[in-house]
Amino acid sequence: MHNAVTNDQIADVLDQVADLLEFEAANPFRIRAYRNGSRIARDLTESLATLSADPERQLTDLPGIGKDLAEKMDTLLTTGRLPLLEEIFERVPQSVLSLMRIPGLGPKKASVLYRELGITTLAALKAACEADQVRALKGFGTKTEEAILAGMELAAAAGERIYWADADRIATQLLSHMKSCPTIEQMQMAGSYRRRRETVGDLDLLVDSEDATKVMDHFGRFSEIKSVTGRGETKMSVRLESSLAIDLRVVSTDSFGAALQYFTGSKAHNVRLRGMAKARKLKINEYGVFAGEKKIAGRTESGVYTALELPCFPPELREDREEFDWAANGAMPELVDLSDIRGDLHMHTTATDGKCTLREMVEAAKDRQLQYIAITDHSQRVTMARGLNPDRLRRQWREIDKLRKEVDGITILKGIECDILEKGGLDLPDDVLAEADYVVCSIHYGQNQPRKQITDRMLEAIEHPYTSAIAHPTGRLINRRKPYDVDLEAVLRAAAEHKKLLELNAHPSRLDLDDIGCASARSHGAQVVIATDAHTIVGLDVMRYGVMQARRGGLTKKDVANSRSWDDLKKWLGGRTR
């Protein structure tokens, strides 16, 4: 079997095939089959590799997976490649995929740009837009051209940086591979990955060893490497099949801590640190801390900071924002930890667009030692997700009443993700919302409205007596959709004033609030609730990404609402829950 081909990797390939087939105007049923296969792979709660290896089972046992698609999946699992995709790339330039990353463009319009104007790259597309060529095409126009230009920045970023969660899968595989090298004393990932930034441009691996040649030879056998782009005496650079670059640096034990601090960054944090060292007549670099010619620290990272009378800052805080001021005032926050989280207050079931039943989600949450959860399926406005009208919602709540008697050890809250309507107001009548334990309000429609209109809608929802929280407050999708134009400061002030929660949606594509938004919430005294927005059982496991983002925003246990017991949180919310 090819090394660690994950469900998500298979889904990504199937999505690429579907996009390219649509680009080629292939049979719609064939396109749909690949999209369906991608969705099944992504939502599956067990590994396709495990399923495929089981002699008693077949991939065709999965609903919606036919013989042809099962064969393609098996090929990916055994070889890590798909000949069909390679065949398509013989006909279609691979670079057209970057065009499809532009919000609102998609395969069909990308195909028109390719056929009519010969456009295959983002640079060519930008030039065509700036020359007013795109607006002249049938089905495009001035607004489309302007929207394409606005989305170019997002598309470029999507090509350069990947979600932290995706980088983590690669880093985990890499570290597992490197562990079997006998000459390694210690190793650590550094860079933006270690600082838990929401996206990662490349990976940095730092290794302590006296035999750099053996370490680099071993590194070169990592199965995901496509090409070696550089190799020196102690540094080696490679590019993976996925295009991600990895730099390996081999250092001595005596300098490992200094190198780890230096290569973790950020650049701004390190510049500030060097300035502080200079003021003390010290020199700091990747080899250590020096007083004249004498090396006074470098073996450990904490030793480097101690030499400057500083705490060893958590990597997530090293952005030169507030960390040095906190240190100077003796006020370093004790950052929230995953173990502090007691409940999850945003998740979906098969009643709307979730993939697992109410009971399955409850049992899975209990398995994860959560003390309480809120079931928050969509309200009726979200028709594409089969949103719940009052009758269906009350029916679900009756099911929750029944389940509460059958399942011990977890509190199940009757919730709803209630849409904030385009015209203002909430999507369900007050008499229905009054019966809920927890109401999380969100914007799904009218996201392009003017700033004042969107802000007013959100403020009205915050002031509503039955609102508990605001979900994914800026509506962004990382690398895919910009935040809507909202006065976040006004929203944070209102949330603090009215004692309503602001969600940090933990899904790797959202992480909304972002780290700056989290820090701003803290400064306004607004409480943040970290929630998974899980649509599957495995979706509950994204909580860790939300906690990482909260830590980057400097949030402590006291700043995160769902680190409290439900009884305490209910009191804080002011008794608006039943």
N, C-alpha and C positions, 0 to 999 in steps of 0.2 A: 504493500500500500504506500502511496506517495505520502511524504511527511506531513501529518497534521493538516489535512484539507478539511476546513470547517464548513458547517452549514452556511454561514454567511459568505464564505468565499465562493461556494457553489452558487448561491443565490446571486452574487455579484456577476458571475460569468453568464448565468442565464438571463439576467437583466441586460447585459451587454448584447447578447445574441438577439433578444427581443427588440432592443433599440435599433440595432443594425438591420434586422429584417424589416422593421417598420420603415426605416430609412430607405430600404430598397423596394418598398411597397409590396412586400410579400403577402402571402395568404393571411388574412386577419385571424383565422382560426389557429394557424401555426404560431403566430405572434402571441396570441392569448395563451396558448399552451405553455410557452416559455415563461410568460409573466406569472401564470398560475404556479408553475413549478418553482419559480423563485420565491413566491410568497409562501408556499408549503415548506420549502427548505428553511426559510428564515424563521417561520413560526413554530417549527417542529421542536418539541421539548427534549428530544434525544438526538444523539449524533447520527447523521446519515451513515457515517463510517461504521458505527456499531451495528446499525440495522443491516447494512450490506454484508457485514462479516458473519451475521447469524445465519447458519445453514437452514434454519427452520423458517426463515422469513425472506421476503423479497421487497425491493423498492416499489414494485407494482402493487403491493398491499396497501400503500398509501393512497387515500382517496384523491383522484385527479391526476395520478402519475401513471401514464400509459407505458407500453413497452419501449417505445422510441426514447422518451424522456428518461426512463430508468437506465437505459443503456448509456445515455450521455452522462448521467450522474455517476454511474459506475466507472466510466472512462476518466472522469475528473478525479474520482476517489483513488483510482489505481495509478494514474499518471500525472495528475495535477494539470493536465492540458486538455483542450477540447479541439480536435481537428476541424470541426465545423466552424469554430470561431476563426481559426487560422485561414480557412478557405475564404471566409467572408472578407478578411483583411487583405486577401490577394485582389479582391475586386474593389474594396472601399478603403481609403486611407484611414488608418487608426486615429489620426488626429481629429476626425469629425466627431469623435466622442466628446471632445472638449466643447464643441458647439452646443451639444445637447445638455450640457450642465448649466447653460444660461437659463435662468428662470423664465418660463413661458415660451421657450423656443421649441424644444422637443424634436423628435426624429423627423416628422413630416416637413416642418418648416426648414430644418437643417438640410433636408434633401432638396428642397427647392433652391436654397442658397447654393448648394453644390452643383445642381444641374444647370441653373440659369447663370450663375456668376463664377462657378468654378472655385468656390470658397471651401477650404479644408482646414483652416487654422483660425484661431482667435485674432491674430494680427491681421490677417486678410479680411476678416469680418469687420473689424474695427475700421480699417481703411475704407471699406465699401460703404459703411454707415456714414463716415465722415464725408464721403464723396456723394452722399445722397442717392446712392445706387439701390439700396435696399428698399427704400420707401416706394420706389417705382415698380417693385414686383407685385404681382397679383396676390391679394390676401395679406399684404404687409401694411404699408402706409407709414405716415410720419410718426404716429404714436408707438407703433411696433418698433420702428428704428430707434426711437429715443429710449424705449424700454430695454432694447438689446444693449445699447451703449451703457445704460445704467447697471445692467447685469454682468457686464464684462469683468468687472473687478471681482465679483463673487465667483465667476467661472474660473478665472485665473487662480484664485485662492484655492478652489476645490482641486485644481490640478497640482498644487504645490504642497498643501498641508492635508493631513488625514486626521480623523477623529482620534482623540487620546485612546479611546477604547480599542480602536483598530491597531494603533501603535503598540498597545499593551499586549495584544495577542502575539504580535511579531517579537516583541521584547521577551516575552515569556518563553517562546520557542527558542530564541537565540540563547538565553541564559541556560536553558535546559541542555542545549547542545554544548555550550562551553564548559559546563560542569564536569564533563568527562575528560577535560584536559588536565593531566596530572601536575603540570608545572605552575598552575594558577594558585596563588595564595588567597587572594580576595578579588572580587569584582563588583562593579556597580554600574547601573545605567545612569547617565547624567543628562544635562541639557534640559530642554523644555519638557521632555517626557518626565524627568524626575520632579520638575516643578509642577507637574500635573496641569499644564496648560491644556485648554480644551481641544486644541489642534496641535499637531506635531509635524514639523517640516522634515526632520531627519532624526536619526538615533545616534547617540554617543555612548559607546561602551568603554569603560575604564577598567583596566586589568592590572593587578599587582603580580609581577613575575620577574624572575631573573633570566628567563629564556624567551625573549620576544619572538624569536624565529619559530619555535614550537607553537607558541600561542597563535601567531598569525597563520601558520600552516593549518592549524586546527580550525581557526575562524574561516579560512578559505573553503573548508569542506561543509559549511552550513548549506543545507540543500536549497535554500531559497535564493541564493546568490546567482545573479545573471552575469555580472561582469565585475572584474577588479579594476577600479579606476585609479588606484595609486597604492604603492607600497614602498615604505622606507625602512629604516632600522627599527623604529618603535611605533610607527603609525601605518595603518592600512585602511583604505577606503574602498567600499564596494557599493554596487547598486543591485537591488533585488529585482525579481521578476515583476513585482508590483510597482517598480520605479523608485521606491523609497531608498534613500542613501543611508549607509551606516558607516560611521568612523570608529575604528578601534584604536585605542592608545594604550601602550604598555609602559608602566612606570615602576619605579622601585618602591619598596615598602616605606622607605624613609620620606617619600614625597606623595604617597597615595592620598592622604587627607587633603593636602594642598591642591593636588590635581583635581580631586573630586569637588572641592569647593569652587575652584576656578572654572571647570568645565560644566558645572551645574548652572552657573550664571545666577541671575540674568546679567547682561552686559551693564545695565544701569546700576544694579546692586554692586557689581564688582568695581565699577568706577568709583562709587561712593566709598567702598571699602579701601581702595588704594589711596584715596585722598585722606582717609582717617589714619592710615598707616604712615603716610608721608608726614602728617602733622606730628606724629610721635617719633619721627626720624627713623622709621622702619621701612622696609621694602617688602612687598608681598607679590608673589607670582605663582605660577603653577608648580614650582619646585619647593616652595616653603615661605616662611616669614623670616626675614633677615635683619639683624641689627648690625650694620656694617657688613663684614664678611661672615659673621657668625650666624648660623642657622638656629633659630630659637623655636620653630614649630614647623610642622608639615606632615608628620606621621599620621595624625588624625585630623578630621575636619573640625571637631570641637576644639582641638588644640590651636588651630589657626585663629578661630574666633576668640578664644581665651586670651591669646597673645595681644589682642586689641581690646581686652576687657569687654567683650560682647558675648551674648548668649549664642549658642549654635542655633541659628534661625531655622525653623521648619522650611524645607525647600519651597513649599507652596507660597511662602511670604516673600521670597527673595526677588522682589520687583522694584525695590527702591520707592515704595509708596509710603507706608507708615512704620515699617519694621524698625528703622533706626531711631525714630522718635519714641516708640514704645520702649525700646531698649534703654534709651537715655533716661526715661521717666520711671524705669522699673515696672513697666505696665505691660509686659508681653502677655498676650492672651493665651489661654489654654484652649487650643483649637478643638472644635467639635470632632468627635470620632465616630466611626460607623457603629461602634458598640454602644454609643449613647442613644441611638435611634430606637424608639419604642413602638412607633406605629407608622402606617402608610395610609395617607388620606386621599389617594387618587388612583383608581383602577377601574377596569372595564371587564364586562363579561359577555357571554353570547347573547345577552338581552339586547345589546346594540352591536358594536363592532369588535368586541373582544373575541378571543379564540377559545376560551375555556369557560366552563360553567361557573355559576356562583359557588357551588360547593367546592369545585376544584381550586378556585382562587382562595377560598377560606382555608382549606386544608394546606395549601402551599404556603400561605402566610404563616399559619401556625407552625409548620415545619421549620420556618425561618425564625422562629422564636419571637415573632411580633406579638405585642400585647393587644393591639387593636388595629382595625382597618376600617376604611370607609369604602363602600361600594358606590362608585360614582359614574354610572353609565350616562350617555349623552341624553340631553333633552330633545324635544320634538323638532326643533328648528334644524337640527343636523340630520336632514333626511337621508343623506348618503350613508350614514351610519345606523339607519333605522332608529332614530332617536325616540325616546319614550314620551308618550302623551300621559296625562294624569292617570288614566285608567291602567295603562301598562306599568307605570311607575309604582302605583299603589299595589298592583299585583306582585311586583318584585319585592316590595317591602313586606308583604304578607309571607313571601317565601323566606325572607330574612328572619321574620318572627319565628317561623317554624324551625329554621336552621339553628337559631340561638339556643333552642331547647335541646338540640341534638349534638352540638359541638361545644365542648368545654375548653377553657383555657385561653380563649381569645374573645375580645369584644368586637361584635360586628355592627357597624354603624350604617344606618339607612341614609345614603347620600345621593347626590345628583350632581353631574356637571351641567350646570344650567347656562345656556347661551345668553350673552348680553346682546340684545337685538340691535340691528342696524339703526333703527329709529330711536333707540334708547329703551330702557326698561328690560325686564327679565322675561325669559321664555316660558315660564310657568306661573300660574296664578298663586297669589299669596297664601291661599288656604292650603295648597299642596305643599309649598315650601315650608309652611309652618309645621308640617308633620315630619320634616327631615331632621336628622341628627346633625348633618353636615352638608352645607351647600357651597360648592366651589364654582365660581362664575368665570366664564371665559368668552373670548371673542374668536369666532371662527369665520364670520362674514363681515364685509365692509372694512377689510383691513387697509384699504387704500384711501379711506376717508381722510379729510384734513385733520391736522393735529388737534385742534380744539374739539372737533366732533368726537374723535376717538377718546380723548381725555375726559370729556364730559360724560360719555357713556360709561367709562370705567369708574369715575367718581360717583355717578349715580348708583352703580352697582355696589360700591363700597359702603355708601350711606344706607343702602337697603337693610332693613332690620334683620332679614333672614340670611344674608350673605355671611359665610364663614371665611372664605378665602378667594383670592383671584388667581386663576391658573395661568401658567406660562405668560407672564405679564407683558412681554414685548412682542410675542408672536413669532420670534425669529426661528429660522431653521439654519443651522451653521453651514456656511458655504452654499446654501441654496436659496434662502429667503431672508432679506433684510428685516430688521425689526420694524413694526409699524410706527408711524410718527406719533408718539405719545409723550406727554410731559410727565416723565417718570418721577421727577421730584415731587410734583403735585400729588401723584398717586401714592408715593411713599408717605408723604405728610398726612394724607387722608387716612391711609391704612393705620398709621400710628395713632391718630386722633380717635378713630372709630373702633380701635382694637379689632382689626381684621387682619388676616394672615396674607402674606404674599408668597406665592409658590416659587420654589426653585425646582423646576421640572428636571428630573435626573436623567432623562433619556439623552444619550450621547449626542444626538442630532439637535437637541434643544438647549440643555443646560441654561435655562431661562427662568430666573434671573442669571445674568452673567456675573463674573467675579466683581466687577466694578459696581454692578447693581446691588450685589450682596453687601458690599462695603457701605454703599449709600444707605441701604435699609438699616444697617447697624447704626450709622450716624444719626438717622432720623428716629431711632427707637422703634422701628417697625419690626415685627416678628416675621421670620421666614419659616415656611414649612417645606421640608424636602420631601418630594413625592415622586413615585416612579411613573405614574400614568401608564401602568402595566396593562397590556392587552393580552398577555400570555403569562403562564407560570414563570418562565425564565425572565420575563420582563420585570419581575419583582427584584431581580438581582442587580438592576442598574442603580439601586440606591447608593452604592459606593461612589459612583461618578458624581452624583449630586453632593455627597459629603465632601469629595475632593474640591468641588467648585466652592462650596461654603467655606472650606479652609482657606482657599485662595482669597476669599473676601474677608478673612479675619474673623469669621463667626465662631463664637463659643457655644457651648451647650445652652447657655442662657438665651442666646439669640435664636435658637432653633426650636420652634414650638413643639414638634413631635419628638423631642427628647424628654418631654414631660409625660406623666401618666395621663390617661384620658380624663380622669376626674379633675386633675389640676388644669388641664387645657380647657375643659368645659367651663370651669369656673372663670378662667381668664377670658374666655369668649363672652362672658357676661350673662350666662344663663339663657342665651338665645336658642340653645339646643334643648331637645326634649329630655 
